[in-house]
């Protein structure tokens, strides 16, 4: 089977990958590595919201002003620089300049105030709003790399419990976009793939200034593993001299995996609007009557027009199969946090997928055009919107087909065909960890190891229906499962289901018997106290 993408770096052997589920784990692990850096730290980020981001917490913070025991990324970077490490930080600077994505100026001011500008170098990556660096990549001492799922704003801090309220999420402010619990997946990587991630960083660094970084030099004792991995990328067309067409390697990787699928495709992603992905899923489902599709997405996409485009994509999927086959083989679900008679949607921010326990990917790419092929807004928006975007610089002057964000994913598969069992075991472990959290099952539960007679979607359907029955009959009593089915009427998605109360009512939940919340409580680190609602 051809799992690898032809575009971008080739698959490498000898990698070790640690999957980090939710940001309590991912940010904490990253803070540890940066805190021990000796030679270099390189990172390319969507944004860094200073001084509001805490990476980890060692002590109770309610009732204790100043969040004692918390760790800040910028302070870890300062400490690394003072130990002699070269710190290179690349941040977006988008047009129009008033965008909330632009955080380079306050970050630069911070390092100047701390007196380490010579060893902390910051570059601005100038780009239109529609095509930013969306990847969040860290490289430490040329030995360890991280692909982090979330942007660095405090509202994305969360643990696997996804409580309705968690003081560690800090206070809701103007930059806050989701204001609900968030689920994400990141990865820590060692081995040859680190060099490919470093090359991706340098590609952007060198476009923003002189090519002045020391050569990549992994330590002789660099950790090795037993996984084959491929760094896949999405790159803007017409921007990089050696890649005039850019890259759409992440899309290619997904399309290969979908075409190879035999038993199941599992997607968890912030959006599902990509025509290319939906077309491939339709073809795969029609061509294999044993194939199951399970997708965990959001009912409320946070980008204009996606609330229209995503339901259209779901309707195309359901229309691809007829009769009961659609319900049995296609499962679309959302995540919810339910406590003490209150319920709130949990935002799926992860960009992860598993196919047949033989291929997996984790990274920054959403399943939309902007992350995979070309911005739907640049391609399909009404002409007044496109014109306004050009005037303010949000789309740039480029061919709309070239307008893509920078994305980086890591794909895991048995690319060489010589380690099928060990690769399958690692990918299956990731799947079980994710499903254990979502379905409310113990990690050792036999249901997570072998598919039931009706296929994997029947397991999800049973767990979702159990939660739904509890909500209908005893809305004050939470259930272990966190998933609910996406409402539909035949193949049609009802209007208004991007609103939580409407979504629940379409599922037959009496919303006057449960508090349907739209945001978590805001907490002040400075005062160590909850803010009034």
C-alpha positions in Angstrom: 0.0 0.0 0.0 1.2 3.5 -0.8 0.8 5.5 2.5 3.4 8.2 1.8 3.0 11.6 0.2 5.3 12.3 -2.7 5.5 16.0 -1.8 7.8 17.3 1.0 10.2 15.3 3.2 10.4 11.5 2.6 9.4 9.1 5.4 12.2 8.3 7.9 12.9 5.3 10.1 14.0 5.2 13.7 11.6 7.8 15.2 10.0 7.9 18.6 6.6 9.6 19.0 4.9 10.5 22.2 1.3 11.5 21.7 0.2 14.2 24.1 -3.6 14.3 24.6 -5.0 17.7 25.8 -2.9 20.6 26.8 -2.3 19.9 30.4 0.0 17.1 29.1 1.3 18.9 25.9 2.1 22.3 27.4 3.5 20.8 30.5 5.8 18.5 28.6 6.9 21.3 26.3 7.7 23.5 29.3 9.9 20.8 30.7 11.9 20.4 27.5 12.4 24.2 27.0 13.4 24.4 30.7 16.2 22.0 30.1 17.4 23.4 26.7 21.2 24.0 26.5 22.0 24.8 22.9 19.0 26.1 21.0 15.2 26.5 21.0 13.5 27.3 17.7 9.8 27.8 17.4 7.3 28.9 14.8 4.0 30.0 16.2 0.6 31.2 15.2 0.6 33.6 18.1 1.8 33.9 21.7 -0.6 35.9 24.0 1.8 37.4 26.6 1.6 37.8 29.5 -1.5 35.7 30.0 -0.3 32.1 29.2 0.6 29.6 31.9 1.9 26.3 30.7 1.7 24.3 33.8 0.5 24.6 37.5 2.2 23.0 40.5 -0.1 24.4 43.2 -3.7 25.3 43.9 -4.4 28.7 42.5 -8.0 29.4 43.8 -7.6 31.9 46.6 -3.9 32.4 45.9 -3.2 35.6 43.8 -0.6 35.4 41.1 -1.1 31.7 40.2 1.8 30.5 42.4 3.7 27.6 40.9 2.6 28.3 37.4 5.1 28.2 34.4 5.2 30.7 31.6 6.7 29.9 28.2 8.4 33.3 27.8 10.2 32.9 31.2 11.4 29.4 30.2 12.8 31.0 27.0 14.5 33.7 28.9 16.1 31.1 31.2 17.3 29.1 28.2 18.9 32.2 26.7 20.7 33.0 29.9 22.1 29.4 30.0 23.6 30.2 26.6 21.0 28.7 24.3 20.2 30.5 21.0 16.4 31.2 21.0 14.9 31.8 17.6 11.2 32.7 17.5 9.1 33.2 14.4 5.6 34.7 14.7 3.0 35.8 12.2 2.6 39.4 11.3 -0.5 39.4 9.1 -2.4 42.0 7.1 -4.6 43.8 8.2 -2.3 44.7 11.0 -5.1 45.1 13.6 -5.6 41.3 13.5 -5.7 39.5 16.9 -3.2 37.1 15.4 -0.4 39.7 15.6 1.4 39.3 18.9 5.0 39.9 17.7 5.3 43.4 19.0 4.4 42.7 22.7 6.6 39.5 22.6 9.5 41.6 21.3 9.0 44.2 23.9 9.0 41.6 26.6 12.4 40.2 25.7 13.9 43.6 25.4 12.7 44.5 28.9 14.2 41.2 30.2 17.6 42.2 28.7 18.1 39.2 26.5 17.5 40.4 22.9 20.9 39.3 21.7 20.2 35.7 22.5 16.5 35.8 21.8 15.9 36.6 18.1 12.3 37.2 16.9 11.3 37.5 13.3 8.0 38.5 11.9 6.6 36.4 9.1 4.7 38.9 6.9 1.6 37.3 5.4 -2.0 38.0 4.5 -4.6 37.1 7.1 -5.9 34.2 5.0 -2.6 32.4 4.8 -0.8 32.6 8.2 1.6 30.2 9.8 -0.9 28.0 11.5 1.6 25.3 12.6 3.1 25.4 16.1 6.5 23.7 16.0 9.3 23.7 18.6 12.8 22.3 18.3 15.0 21.9 21.3 18.8 21.3 21.1 18.4 19.7 17.6 17.2 16.6 19.4 13.5 16.9 20.3 10.6 18.4 18.4 7.1 19.2 19.3 4.0 19.7 17.1 1.5 21.5 19.3 -2.1 21.5 18.4 -3.4 24.7 20.1 -2.5 28.3 19.8 -0.9 29.8 22.9 -3.9 31.5 24.5 -4.9 30.5 28.0 -8.4 29.4 27.1 -7.0 26.3 25.4 -5.5 24.9 28.6 -7.5 21.8 29.5 -7.2 18.3 31.0 -8.8 15.1 29.9 -11.7 15.7 32.2 -12.8 18.8 30.4 -14.6 20.3 33.4 -17.2 23.0 32.7 -15.1 25.4 34.8 -11.4 25.2 35.3 -9.5 28.1 36.9 -6.4 27.2 34.9 -8.1 28.5 31.8 -7.8 32.0 33.2 -10.0 34.9 32.3 -12.1 35.4 29.1 -10.7 38.4 27.2 -11.1 40.0 23.8 -8.7 37.5 22.2 -10.7 34.5 23.5 -12.4 32.8 20.6 -14.0 29.5 21.9 -14.7 30.2 25.6 -15.6 26.5 26.2 -13.6 23.4 27.2 -11.1 22.4 24.5 -9.8 19.0 23.4 -6.5 18.8 21.5 -3.7 16.4 20.5 0.0 17.2 20.2 3.1 15.1 19.6 6.7 15.0 20.9 9.2 13.6 18.4 12.7 12.3 18.5 14.7 10.7 15.7 15.3 11.6 12.0 12.0 13.4 11.6 13.3 16.2 13.8 15.6 17.2 10.9 12.6 17.5 8.6 10.8 19.7 11.1 13.9 21.8 11.5 14.1 22.2 7.7 10.5 23.5 7.7 11.3 26.0 10.4 14.4 27.2 8.4 12.3 27.5 5.2 10.2 30.2 6.9 13.0 31.7 9.0 15.1 32.3 5.9 12.2 33.8 4.0 11.9 36.4 6.8 15.6 37.4 6.9 19.1 36.2 6.4 19.9 32.4 6.4 22.0 32.8 9.6 21.1 29.8 11.7 23.8 27.3 12.7 23.7 24.0 10.9 21.3 21.4 12.2 23.5 19.2 14.4 21.7 16.5 16.4 23.7 15.1 19.4 25.5 11.8 18.8 23.5 10.2 21.5 20.1 11.4 20.0 17.3 9.2 21.0 16.1 6.7 18.4 12.8 4.7 18.1 11.2 2.1 16.0 8.6 4.1 14.1 8.6 5.2 10.5 7.2 8.7 10.2 6.7 11.4 7.5 6.6 15.1 8.1 3.8 16.3 5.8 3.2 20.0 5.0 0.9 22.5 3.5 2.8 25.5 2.0 1.6 28.7 0.3 2.1 28.7 -3.4 4.1 31.5 -5.0 6.0 32.3 -1.9 9.0 30.0 -1.5 11.6 30.3 -4.3 12.4 26.6 -4.4 8.7 25.5 -4.1 6.9 27.9 -6.5 3.7 25.8 -6.3 3.9 25.3 -2.6 2.9 22.0 -1.2 -0.3 20.1 -0.4 1.4 17.1 1.1 -1.0 16.8 4.0 -3.9 16.5 1.7 -2.1 13.9 -0.4 -1.3 12.0 2.8 -5.0 12.0 3.8 -6.2 11.0 0.3 -3.8 8.0 0.2 -4.9 6.9 3.7 -8.6 7.2 2.8 -8.1 5.3 -0.5 -6.3 2.5 1.4 -8.9 2.2 4.1 -10.4 -1.3 4.6 -12.3 -1.3 7.9 -12.6 2.2 9.4 -11.7 5.8 9.1 -11.6 7.9 12.2 -11.3 11.7 12.0 -11.3 14.2 14.8 -11.0 17.7 13.6 -12.0 21.3 14.2 -13.7 21.5 10.8 -14.9 19.2 8.0 -15.5 21.4 5.0 -12.9 20.3 2.5 -14.4 19.2 -0.8 -11.4 17.0 -1.6 -11.7 15.1 1.7 -15.5 14.7 1.3 -15.1 13.5 -2.3 -12.5 10.9 -1.2 -14.7 9.7 1.7 -17.7 9.3 -0.5 -15.7 7.3 -3.0 -14.3 5.1 -0.3 -17.7 4.4 1.4 -19.3 3.6 -2.0 -16.5 1.3 -3.0 -16.3 -0.8 0.2 -19.5 -1.8 2.0 -17.5 -2.9 5.0 -15.9 0.5 5.6 -17.1 2.7 8.6 -16.5 6.4 9.0 -16.5 8.0 12.4 -15.9 11.8 12.6 -15.7 13.9 15.8 -16.2 17.5 14.9 -17.8 20.7 16.2 -21.4 21.8 15.8 -20.3 25.4 16.0 -17.4 26.2 13.6 -15.8 29.5 14.6 -15.1 30.8 11.1 -17.7 32.7 9.0 -19.4 30.6 6.3 -18.2 27.3 7.8 -21.6 27.0 9.6 -23.1 26.7 6.0 -20.3 24.7 4.4 -19.9 22.1 7.0 -23.6 21.0 7.1 -23.5 20.8 3.3 -20.4 18.5 3.6 -22.2 16.3 6.1 -25.3 16.1 3.9 -23.1 15.0 1.0 -21.7 12.2 3.2 -25.1 10.9 4.3 -26.4 11.1 0.8 -23.6 8.9 -0.5 -25.2 5.8 1.1 -28.9 4.8 1.0 -31.3 3.5 3.6 -30.1 2.2 7.0 -26.6 1.7 5.6 -25.9 5.4 6.2 -26.7 5.3 9.9 -24.8 2.0 10.4 -21.6 3.0 8.6 -21.4 6.8 9.0 -21.2 8.3 12.5 -20.8 12.1 13.0 -20.4 13.1 16.7 -19.7 16.1 18.9 -18.2 16.4 22.4 -19.9 17.7 25.5 -19.1 18.4 29.1 -21.9 17.7 31.5 -21.8 18.3 35.3 -24.3 19.1 38.0 -27.3 19.8 35.8 -25.3 22.0 33.4 -24.0 21.1 29.9 -21.5 22.9 27.6 -20.1 21.9 24.3 -16.4 20.8 24.3 -14.5 22.3 21.4 -12.7 19.8 19.3 -9.5 21.6 18.3 -7.5 18.4 17.5 -6.3 17.5 14.0 -5.9 13.8 14.3 -6.9 10.8 12.3 -6.6 7.0 12.3 -7.2 4.5 9.5 -7.4 0.8 10.2 -4.9 1.2 13.1 -2.3 1.2 10.3 -2.0 4.9 9.6 -2.3 7.9 11.8 -1.7 11.6 11.6 -1.4 14.4 14.2 -0.6 18.0 13.6 -2.0 21.5 12.8 -4.0 21.0 9.6 -7.8 21.3 9.7 -9.9 19.5 7.2 -10.8 22.6 5.3 -9.5 24.2 2.1 -7.2 26.7 3.8 -5.2 24.0 5.6 -5.1 21.5 2.7 -5.5 23.0 -0.7 -6.7 26.6 -1.0 -8.8 28.9 1.1 -12.5 28.5 0.4 -13.0 32.2 1.2 -10.3 33.3 -1.3 -11.8 30.9 -3.9 -15.5 31.1 -3.4 -16.4 34.2 -1.4 -18.7 36.7 -3.0 -16.9 39.3 -5.1 -17.4 42.2 -2.6 -15.8 40.0 0.1 -12.9 39.1 -2.1 -12.5 42.7 -3.1 -12.5 43.9 0.5 -10.0 41.2 1.4 -7.7 42.4 -1.4 -8.0 46.0 -0.3 -7.0 45.4 3.3 -4.5 42.8 2.3 -6.3 39.9 4.0 -6.1 37.7 0.9 -3.0 39.1 -0.7 -2.5 39.6 -4.4 -1.9 35.9 -5.2 -3.8 33.4 -7.3 -6.7 32.2 -5.0 -5.6 28.6 -5.6 -2.2 29.4 -3.9 -3.7 30.9 -0.7 -2.9 28.3 2.0 -1.8 28.5 5.6 1.5 26.9 6.7 0.5 23.5 8.3 2.7 20.7 9.6 1.5 17.2 10.3 3.3 14.0 11.3 2.0 10.8 9.7 2.8 7.4 11.2 2.6 4.2 9.1 4.6 1.1 8.1 6.0 2.9 5.1 8.7 0.3 4.5 6.4 -2.7 5.0 8.7 -4.4 7.6 7.1 -3.4 10.9 3.4 -4.0 10.6 2.7 -5.3 14.1 4.8 -2.7 16.1 3.4 0.2 14.0 -0.2 -1.1 14.4 0.3 -1.4 18.2 1.4 2.2 18.6 -1.4 3.6 16.4 -4.0 1.4 18.1 -2.8 2.7 21.5 -3.4 6.3 20.3 -6.9 5.4 19.1 -7.8 3.7 22.4 -6.6 6.6 24.4 -8.7 9.0 22.4 -11.8 6.8 22.4 -11.4 6.0 26.1 -11.6 9.8 26.9 -14.5 10.4 24.5 -16.6 7.3 25.1 -16.1 7.2 28.9 -14.5 3.7 28.8 -11.6 2.4 30.8 -8.5 2.2 28.7 -8.4 -1.6 29.2 -12.0 -2.1 28.3 -12.3 -5.0 25.8 -14.7 -2.8 23.7 -11.7 -0.7 22.7 -9.6 -3.6 21.5 -11.8 -5.5 19.1 -14.7 -4.1 17.0 -18.2 -5.3 17.7 -20.0 -7.4 15.1 -21.6 -4.2 13.7 -18.3 -2.5 13.3 -16.6 0.4 15.2 -19.4 2.9 14.5 -21.9 0.7 16.4 -19.7 1.1 19.5 -19.8 4.9 19.1 -23.6 4.8 18.4 -24.3 2.8 21.5 -22.2 5.2 23.7 -23.8 8.3 22.1 -27.3 6.9 22.5 -26.6 6.0 26.2 -25.6 9.6 26.9 -28.6 10.9 24.9 -31.0 8.7 26.9 -29.6 10.0 30.2 -30.0 13.6 29.0 -33.6 13.0 28.0 -34.6 11.2 31.1 -32.4 12.5 33.9 -30.6 15.7 32.6 -29.2 16.4 36.0 -27.2 13.1 36.1 -24.1 13.1 33.9 -23.0 10.0 32.0 -19.5 8.7 31.4 -19.8 9.1 27.7 -19.0 12.6 26.3 -20.3 12.2 22.7 -23.6 13.0 21.1 -24.8 12.2 17.6 -25.0 15.0 15.1 -28.8 15.8 14.6 -30.1 15.0 11.1 -33.5 14.5 9.4 -32.8 11.8 6.9 -29.8 13.2 5.0 -30.5 16.8 5.9 -28.8 18.7 8.8 -31.4 20.9 10.6 -30.9 24.6 10.6 -29.5 26.3 13.6 -27.6 23.4 15.1 -24.5 25.6 15.5 -26.4 26.9 18.6 -26.1 24.5 21.5 -29.7 24.7 22.7 -31.0 24.1 19.2 -28.7 21.2 18.7 -29.9 19.5 22.0 -33.6 20.2 21.2 -33.2 18.6 17.8 -32.0 15.5 19.7 -35.1 15.6 21.9 -33.4 17.0 25.0 -35.6 19.3 27.2 -33.4 22.3 27.5 -35.6 23.8 30.2 -34.5 21.0 32.4 -30.8 21.5 32.0 -28.7 24.6 32.0 -27.2 25.0 28.5 -24.0 27.1 28.9 -22.2 29.0 26.2 -19.0 29.8 28.0 -16.9 28.7 31.0 -16.4 30.9 34.0 -13.7 33.5 33.9 -10.9 33.3 36.5 -8.4 36.1 37.4 -4.9 34.8 38.0 -3.9 38.2 39.5 -6.6 38.0 42.2 -6.8 34.2 42.5 -10.6 34.4 42.3 -13.4 33.7 40.0 -14.9 36.6 38.2 -18.6 37.3 38.4 -20.7 36.0 35.5 
